[in-house]
Amino acid sequence: MERVSAPPASRPPRPPHRPGVHVTATGVDVVVLAPHATGVDLCLLDGPPEAPTERRVPLERAHLGLWRASVPGVRPGQRYGFRAHGPWDPARGLRYNPAKLLVDPYARGLVGELAYGPETYGHVVGEDLAGDPYGPPDPRDSAAHVPHAVVVDTGALPGPDPAANRPGTPWSRTVVYEAHVKGLTRLHPDVPPQLRGTYAALAHPAVLDHLLALGVTALELLPVHAFTSEPHLVEKGLTNYWGYSTLGFYAPHAAYATAAAREAGPAAVLAEVRSAVHALHEAGIEVLLDVVYNHTCEGGLPGQHVAWRGLDNAYYYRHLGGVPAAYDDVTGTGNSLDFSRTGVVATALDSLRYWAETVGVDGFRFDLAVTLGRSHDGFRTDHATLVAAASDPVLGGLKLVAEPWDVGLGGWRTGQFPPPFAEWNDRFRNAVRSFWLADPGRAAQGLPGHRVRDLATRLSGSVDLFGHGTPALLRGPGASVNYVTAHDGFTMADLVAYNHKHNTANGEQNRDGSDDNRSWNHGVEGPVTPDSPAADVAPLRRRSIRNLFATLVLAAGTPMITAGDEIGRTQQGNNNAYCQDNELSWVHWDLSDWRANQLATARHLLALRREHPALRPERFYSGGPVREGGPRDLAWYGADGAEFDHGRWHDASIRTFQMLRVAPGPPDDHVLLVVNGALAAIEVTLAGDSALPWRLAWDSLWEHPADADAGGPHGALHARAGDAATLEPLSMRVYVLA
C-alpha cells in the first residue's frame, strides 16, 4: 500500500527548538537551556527600567534540558528576562534563586546598565559586597538592577546584507589591523564629533582612507559583544575598556553605538554595526571579531548572579568535581565555561553563525582558545568545538584565529590547533623583541644574547610550529599570525622607551601586567625631549621602531599591526591598559614630524609586501628550486656572502645575516633582506646571482622613504651580488631586483 503523508495543514505546529527569543507571525518562540532547573519563567518587562512591571510566563520543560514556549502577542522592542527555579545548594554547584532576573545569553539586544549593589548577587552580601558564597540565597529582587534583554526581529533589519559583499582576501595577502572600536576614532579630528568612538565611525571616509593607504585588508575589533566592568574596577572608579568580560554572545555592546542609535533601541544599534561592516566590505576590508567564549562577566563564586550562574551554574561552568563545589578556573578570570558540555559548545557555535550570517563578519579571533578545546582530560585538537567550527558550512570558510593558550595546566599550545585555524604566534613576538631590543640591551652591558636561528625561523614562517599535521605543511605560513605588539602589552613606541612597566594608574601598585617585555629603553627610561641631555637616543629609538615594524611586515606569515603603531602611539609605559578608557589608550591623530615619517615608512613597507610575492609566500619554503633549474626559494648567507652552515646557526656571536627569497614568475621575484643586529657597523658582501642587479628598496636608517630620492644617505641605491655594503649598527635593508 502506498504511504501518503498527512497534508501540512493537519500537522501540529512544530515546537520551538532554537535557543533565544525569536519573532513569529503571532508573537515569539522562546527557548532557554537550564538542565538542572525545576522551572523557568519568561518575564516580560514594562514600565520604567528602574521600577519595571512584570508578567511571568512559565516555560514548558522539553528534552535535553531545554525550556520553551510560544507566546502570542509579544512584539519586537519588548523587554524581558528569565527567572530560574530549583535547589539552592551551593556546595553541590546548584545556585537557583528566582529573586534574580537573568539576562538571556542569546539576547539580540540589551538595554540598561548592570548595577553593582548587593541586589545583583545570588547569595547574601553586605554593602561592601562581601559574603559567604555558600551561604543562604539573597531574597532581594534584581530586576531594576540588571540589563534587560530586548526582542529584536533580525529578519526585518534595514540596509543591504553585509554578508553578501565579503572581500574574501586570501591569507597570503591578508594584513590584520587590531583596533578598539572607541579608541580608534575617539580623537580623530576628521570624524564628526557625534560619530567619534562609534561603530559608525569605522565606516567614515577618514578612517577608511587611513586603513587603505596603510595597506590593511582586515580590521580586527576588540570585543564588541555586550560586556560589563568587574566590581573591583568600579570600586576604583575604573572601567573594563578592552571588553573581555562578556554579558551576552549576541547583543552588540550598545555603548559603542551613536547616541541616535542607542535612543532608537537595540535594533538600531544592530543595524549600525551591520552598516559599518557593509561599508568596510565595500572598501575591500574584512572584519574580524575578537570573541570571548572562554569565560563570562560573572567572575568567581563570590561574583554577581546575572545570567549563566542563575540558569545552571553546575552545567555552564567548569568545576573541580569536589564538595563544596569550586570552579576550575583555567582563564584567570574567576570562571571558565565548560566546553565538555554539548550545550556550551552549541551556544558558542550558534553565536558565531549569527555574527557571520546576520552581521556579515569575515572571521573571529578566539580569546584563550585552549579553553574552548578542553575536555575532562585536557586540551584536544579533535575537540568538538574545533571540529565543528572547521566543518561548519557557515564558519569553515571564514578566517578563524586562535589565541593558542590559557592559564590552565598544559595551556600553551601554539602551533597545535587544527586546520583551518590560524594562530597568534607568541614565539614570533618574543624572537623579534629579543633580537632587536633585549639582546642589544644585554650586549651593551657585555651580556650574551640569542642566536639568529630563532629569528630566521620566524622570518621564514615558523614551519617548526605550523608545519605539523596530516599531511605535513598543509596550513602554510599564513597560519602564523605574526605580531610584535597587541592590545595586551607595550605599544611599539613604548617597547623602545621603557625597560619596565608603569601601570600605577591601574590601581594595583604596578603588580599587574607582564614582566617579560623584552623591551629596551636605549639607556634612558621614558620620553626624551629635543633639549634633553639624552636627546641623542631618540634617532636610535626611531630606527628600532622601524626595524620592528619591517620585521613584522616582511616576514612570511600573516602580519598583525596594533592600531597606532604605524604612527608611534604611546601608553606612557602602561603595558596593561585594560582599564584605561581615556586618552592614555585612545589613538592620537595629531602627527609630529617623526610620527608622520613613521606612517610613511609603514605605508612603504606594506607596499613592498603587496608588490613582491617573495615576501608573502603561500607555502612553506623548501630550500629547493622554485622550478627545475631555477633558483632556490630560500637561502641564508653570512656577512661575507657565504652560505650559513651548521656552525654559523649555532654561533651566538653572529648577529648579521642575509635572507634571499624567490617566488616563481615569470619573471621570478627576488628579495634580499640584510640584517645587522650588532652594535657595530658591519661590511656585508651582498648575496645572490651576480648577473642580477639589486636596487635598495628600503633602509631602516631612512627616517622617511623619500630619503632614497636624495641618492640614499647611507650607501648606493644600486648594486650587484658580490658588492660590499656597510650596514650601520642595528639596521636592516631590503633589496629587490632593479
Salt bridges, closest charged atoms under 4 A:
ASP41 OD2 - HIS85 NE2 2.87
ASP46 OD2 - ARG55 NH2 3.31
GLU54 OE2 - ARG56 NE 2.77
GLU54 OE2 - ARG83 NE 2.76
ASP89 OD2 - ARG92 NE 3.84
ASP138 OD2 - LYS100 NZ 2.76
ASP138 OD1 - ARG140 NH2 2.67
ASP141 OD2 - ARG83 NH2 2.93
GLU178 OE2 - HIS487 ND1 2.64
GLU286 OE1 - LYS399 NZ 2.84
ASP290 OD1 - ARG365 NH1 2.91
ASP312 OD1 - HIS36 ND1 2.88
ASP328 OD2 - ARG318 NH2 2.93
ASP338 OD2 - ARG341 NE 3.47
ASP350 OD1 - ARG353 NH2 2.78
ASP362 OD1 - ARG166 NE 3.67
ASP362 OD2 - HIS281 NE2 2.61
ASP367 OD1 - ARG365 NH1 3.24
ASP377 OD2 - ARG380 NH1 3.37
ASP382 OD1 - ARG380 NE 3.01
ASP392 OD2 - ARG353 NH1 2.57
GLU403 OE2 - ARG365 NH2 2.95
ASP406 OD2 - ARG374 NE 2.76
GLU423 OE2 - ARG475 NH2 2.92
ASP439 OD1 - HIS450 ND1 2.95
ASP439 OD2 - ARG655 NH1 3.21
ASP454 OD1 - ARG458 NE 3.17
ASP464 OD1 - ARG458 NH1 2.85
ASP515 OD1 - LYS501 NZ 3.02
ASP516 OD1 - ARG518 NE 3.20
GLU525 OE2 - HIS502 NE2 2.78
GLU566 OE2 - HIS210 NE2 2.73
ASP581 OD2 - LYS182 NZ 3.04
ASP590 OD1 - ARG595 NH1 3.97
ASP640 OD2 - ARG648 NH2 2.62
GLU643 OE2 - ARG632 NH2 2.79
ASP668 OD2 - ARG627 NH1 2.63
ASP669 OD1 - HIS612 ND1 2.88
ASP699 OD2 - ARG733 NE 2.87
GLU703 OE2 - ARG542 NH2 3.11
GLU703 OE1 - ARG546 NH1 3.13
